[in-house]
């Protein structure tokens, strides 16, 4: 079973989540630029190496987030199980300020102030 978080517990983890996410995001962007360049040069060997590095980077980031307790629901997207849905954060948001139901997903996010009361 996944760990459940109060809003306060989730917010307390946000500095660590952001500290893991920001450098991974920046490195992934840099590697992606190199990948586009290798693609333009039709350098298949370099493309393959870069794709593998990006995959490893994202997998490592996701595992580090998971070890803290939240769930990774997409690229740079972190959900904290609230017991009635998820506190939801996506890079580069400055703070944790959204919630969505278990069924609703990212597209159904609402501002925390609009979260339905159980």
TATA-V391659 format. One record per backbone hydrogen bond with DSSP energy under -0.5 kcal/mol. NH is the residue of the N-H (numbers start at 1). CO is the residue of the C=O. If there is no record, write none. Layout:
# TATA-V391659
((NH & CO) (NH & CO))
This chain:
# TATA-V391659
((5 & 81) (10 & 6) (11 & 7) (12 & 8) (13 & 9) (13 & 10) (14 & 10) (14 & 11) (16 & 13) (17 & 13) (18 & 14) (19 & 15) (20 & 16) (21 & 17) (22 & 18) (23 & 19) (24 & 20) (25 & 21) (26 & 22) (27 & 23) (28 & 24) (29 & 25) (30 & 26) (31 & 27) (32 & 28) (33 & 29) (34 & 30) (35 & 31) (36 & 32) (37 & 33) (38 & 34) (39 & 35) (40 & 36) (41 & 37) (42 & 39) (43 & 38) (44 & 42) (47 & 43) (48 & 44) (49 & 45) (50 & 46) (51 & 47) (52 & 48) (53 & 49) (54 & 50) (55 & 51) (56 & 52) (57 & 53) (58 & 54) (59 & 55) (60 & 56) (61 & 57) (62 & 58) (63 & 59) (64 & 60) (65 & 61) (66 & 62) (67 & 63) (68 & 64) (68 & 65) (69 & 65) (69 & 66) (70 & 65) (71 & 79) (73 & 71) (73 & 77) (74 & 77) (76 & 74) (77 & 74) (78 & 89) (79 & 71) (80 & 87) (81 & 3) (81 & 79) (82 & 85) (83 & 85) (86 & 100) (87 & 80) (88 & 98) (89 & 78) (91 & 76) (93 & 90) (97 & 88) (97 & 95) (98 & 88) (99 & 110) (100 & 86) (105 & 101) (108 & 105) (109 & 106) (110 & 99) (112 & 97) (114 & 111) (115 & 112))
